């Protein structure tokens, strides 16, 4: 398989031509330095639903100390992100995009290499945990508190969150349990809660793909506002139009490797040649 041409940013991420440089006052928010992420799968398949079998596998693992399988999900990725940037992450399914975001968020320790962050990274995914048995109203409060907002701040922004999500456009859904929501409604509410706070680094994993066109436009506008408020936004999406409309820089991953890092138009052009779309 042919490998797309790498830009200079691959060898020296601080010199990315589309990003502000330190010399021009750009402030780095995320530095990934030769990051490798490896998943390990231990044990066999017998009795995998049994707690006793699971305990036995843990004991055997301690004795043998070997994984049955290793998955090298991210392979030596390096880049520097700057304050005020919106960066798209693209690549085929299983290319390491979501894994890389989890490493930036501090949820996955690198096998080798280092991730440096300035401020607190926040990861928003379509599977972000809200409590299904609680109402949307309660989830807005708990979600805001979990992000570090005070109760007064949550109360002040509550109505804007509800209006932004569009949850109540076809009924008073915000007072119903989350389990009654469609996947699209739940994803819109998650994004609306996360977007109500200014973030140092906000990472969005496919959250825009579940909304209608009207919500996507609101979301893209909010991402631009977050950038102006001195944040950095990472967006994982299979929707190239969302990437074009939102991001000025793109990281393209394949098989865990950074194939290209550069201006959105340049990277998407090569990616679309690669995928034939």
C-alpha positions in Angstrom: 0.0 0.0 0.0 1.4 3.4 -1.0 2.2 5.8 1.8 1.1 9.4 1.5 3.8 12.0 1.5 4.6 13.3 5.0 4.9 17.0 5.7 7.8 18.6 7.6 5.5 18.6 10.7 5.9 14.8 10.9 9.6 15.1 11.6 9.4 18.2 13.6 5.9 18.9 14.9 6.8 22.4 16.2 7.5 23.4 12.6 4.0 22.6 11.2 3.5 25.2 8.5 -0.2 25.7 9.2 0.2 26.2 13.0 1.3 29.3 14.9 5.0 29.0 15.8 6.6 29.9 19.1 8.4 32.7 17.3 5.0 34.3 16.3 3.5 34.0 19.7 1.8 30.6 19.3 1.2 28.9 22.7 1.4 25.1 22.6 -1.5 23.3 24.3 -0.7 19.7 23.4 2.7 18.1 22.5 2.8 14.5 21.5 6.3 13.2 21.4 6.8 9.8 19.6 3.7 8.4 21.3 3.0 4.6 21.2 -0.1 3.0 22.6 -0.4 -0.7 23.0 -3.4 -2.7 24.0 -2.9 -6.1 25.6 -5.4 -8.9 25.6 -4.8 -11.6 28.3 -6.3 -15.1 28.9 -8.3 -17.4 26.7 -12.0 -17.6 25.8 -13.1 -20.4 28.1 -15.5 -19.2 30.8 -15.1 -15.6 29.9 -18.5 -14.8 31.4 -17.5 -16.3 34.8 -16.1 -14.2 37.6 -14.2 -17.3 38.9 -12.7 -17.9 35.4 -11.7 -14.2 35.2 -10.0 -14.4 38.6 -8.1 -17.5 37.5 -7.0 -15.7 34.3 -5.7 -12.8 36.5 -3.7 -15.3 38.6 -2.3 -17.1 35.6 -1.4 -13.7 34.1 0.6 -12.9 37.1 2.5 -16.2 36.8 3.0 -16.2 33.1 3.3 -12.4 32.6 2.5 -12.7 28.9 -0.3 -11.3 26.8 -2.1 -13.6 24.4 -2.3 -10.7 21.9 -0.9 -7.2 21.6 -2.5 -4.4 19.5 -0.2 -1.6 18.6 -2.9 1.1 18.2 -0.7 4.2 17.9 2.8 4.1 16.5 5.2 6.9 17.1 2.9 9.9 16.6 4.3 13.3 17.1 2.7 16.7 16.7 2.2 20.1 18.4 -1.2 21.7 18.8 -1.5 25.5 19.5 -4.0 27.6 21.3 -6.8 28.8 19.0 -6.5 25.8 16.6 -9.2 23.5 15.5 -7.6 20.2 14.3 -9.4 17.4 12.5 -8.5 13.8 13.0 -9.2 11.5 10.0 -8.5 8.0 9.0 -10.0 4.6 8.4 -11.9 2.7 11.1 -9.3 1.4 13.6 -6.6 3.8 12.5 -6.0 5.0 16.1 -7.9 8.3 16.2 -10.1 7.7 19.3 -7.1 6.0 21.0 -5.0 9.1 20.4 -7.6 11.3 21.9 -7.9 9.1 25.0 -4.1 9.3 25.4 -4.3 13.2 25.2 -7.0 13.1 27.8 -4.8 11.1 30.1 -7.1 8.0 30.0 -4.5 5.8 28.3 -0.8 5.7 29.4 1.6 5.7 26.4 3.8 2.5 26.1 6.6 4.8 24.9 6.8 8.5 24.3 5.1 11.4 26.1 2.0 13.6 25.9 2.3 17.1 27.4 -0.8 19.3 27.9 -1.2 22.9 29.0 -4.5 23.0 31.0 -7.2 20.4 31.4 -8.1 18.3 28.3 -11.8 17.4 28.1 -12.9 14.4 26.0 -16.5 14.3 24.5 -17.5 11.2 22.7 -20.9 9.8 21.5 -20.6 7.3 24.3 -19.8 9.8 27.0 -21.5 8.7 30.2 -24.7 10.3 31.3 -27.1 8.5 33.6 -29.9 6.9 31.7 -32.3 6.7 34.7 -32.0 10.4 35.5 -33.8 13.1 33.6 -32.1 15.3 31.0 -32.4 18.1 33.5 -30.5 16.3 36.2 -27.9 15.2 33.7 -27.3 18.8 32.7 -26.6 19.7 36.3 -24.4 16.7 37.0 -22.5 17.0 33.7 -21.8 20.7 34.4 -20.6 20.0 37.9 -18.4 17.1 36.6 -16.7 19.6 34.2 -15.9 21.9 37.1 -18.6 24.5 36.8 -20.2 25.8 40.0 -23.9 25.3 40.7 -24.5 29.0 40.0 -22.7 28.7 36.7 -24.7 25.6 35.8 -28.0 27.4 36.7 -26.9 30.4 34.7 -26.2 28.4 31.6 -28.9 25.8 32.0 -31.5 27.2 29.6 -28.9 27.9 27.0 -27.8 24.3 27.1 -31.3 23.1 26.7 -32.1 25.5 23.9 -28.8 24.7 22.1 -29.4 20.9 22.2 -32.9 21.3 20.7 -34.2 18.6 23.1 -37.4 20.4 23.8 -38.3 21.4 20.2 -40.8 18.5 19.9 -41.9 18.2 23.5 -40.7 18.6 27.1 -38.0 15.9 26.8 -35.6 17.5 29.2 -37.8 16.4 32.1 -37.9 12.8 30.9 -35.3 10.1 31.7 -32.3 9.8 29.3 -33.3 6.2 28.5 -36.3 7.7 26.5 -34.0 9.7 24.2 -32.9 8.6 20.8 -29.2 8.3 20.3 -29.1 11.5 18.4 -30.9 13.4 21.2 -28.6 12.0 23.8 -25.5 13.0 21.7 -26.8 16.5 21.1 -27.3 17.0 24.9 -23.8 15.7 25.6 -22.3 18.1 23.2 -24.4 21.0 24.5 -23.3 20.4 28.1 -19.6 20.2 27.1 -19.9 23.3 24.9 -21.3 25.4 27.7 -17.9 25.6 29.3 -14.7 27.2 27.9 -12.1 24.5 27.6 -8.3 24.6 27.4 -8.4 21.5 25.1 -11.8 20.1 23.9 -11.7 16.7 22.1 -14.9 15.8 20.2 -15.2 12.2 19.0 -17.9 11.9 16.3 -20.4 13.9 18.3 -21.4 16.1 15.4 -22.2 13.1 13.2 -25.4 12.3 15.1 -27.2 15.7 14.7 -29.3 17.1 12.0 -27.9 19.9 9.7 -29.3 22.7 11.9 -27.6 21.3 15.0 -24.3 20.7 13.1 -24.3 24.3 12.0 -24.8 25.4 15.6 -22.1 23.0 16.8 -19.6 24.3 14.2 -20.3 27.9 15.1 -19.7 27.0 18.8 -16.4 25.3 18.0 -15.3 28.5 16.3 -16.2 30.5 19.4 -14.3 28.1 21.6 -11.2 28.6 19.5 -11.6 32.4 19.8 -11.8 32.0 23.5 -8.2 30.7 23.5 -9.0 27.0 23.5 -7.8 24.1 21.2 -10.4 21.8 19.6 -9.8 18.3 18.2 -12.5 16.8 16.1 -12.7 13.2 15.0 -15.2 12.7 12.2 -15.8 10.6 9.1 -17.7 13.5 7.7 -15.2 15.4 5.5 -17.6 18.4 5.2 -17.6 18.9 9.0 -13.8 18.8 9.0 -13.7 21.3 6.1 -16.2 23.7 7.8 -14.6 23.5 11.2 -10.9 22.8 11.1 -8.0 24.6 9.4 -5.5 21.7 10.2 -5.9 18.0 9.9 -4.0 15.0 11.2 -4.4 11.8 9.1 -3.8 8.5 10.8 -3.6 5.1 9.2 -2.7 1.9 11.1 -1.7 4.0 14.0 0.8 6.1 12.1 0.6 9.8 11.3 0.6 9.8 7.5 0.1 13.6 7.0 -0.2 16.7 9.1 -1.1 19.9 7.3 -3.7 22.4 6.1 -7.2 20.9 5.8 -7.5 21.3 2.1 -4.2 19.6 1.4 -4.7 16.7 3.7 -8.3 16.0 2.7 -7.2 16.0 -1.0 -4.7 13.3 -0.4 -7.0 11.4 1.9 -9.8 11.4 -0.6 -7.4 10.1 -3.3 -6.5 7.3 -0.9 -10.1 6.3 -0.1 -11.4 6.9 -3.6 -14.2 9.2 -2.3 
